[in-house]
């Protein structure tokens, strides 16, 4: 899991804002680390990596981290 956090930190350092896109149309869900941008008026995507082997709930938690919606466990705002 520490390697994943290193990837997230490295991806945040890029000039484009990255997000995690979850694809569920396969047997197992896959997370794609991507950024979106416009090129000649069309929306394009750049894919930086894939996250496989995790459950849908785990991928959603990582997606929330990319969106800044994760609260530290010891925070008073945590449930």
C-alpha angles and dihedrals in degrees: 000000000000090000089056092054089051089053092050092050091047092048092050088056091063118100093243120068111247130210138183115247114197117210114198101172093097128070091265124031117253127201119215119199103216147156126210126216141159122254119180090343095307127108111244132182132216115204117210101176150333131245114207136167097046130111122252090253092054091049090050090053090052089047089054089052090054088052093049094244098124120109119202113251094240094049118114087233092062118102 
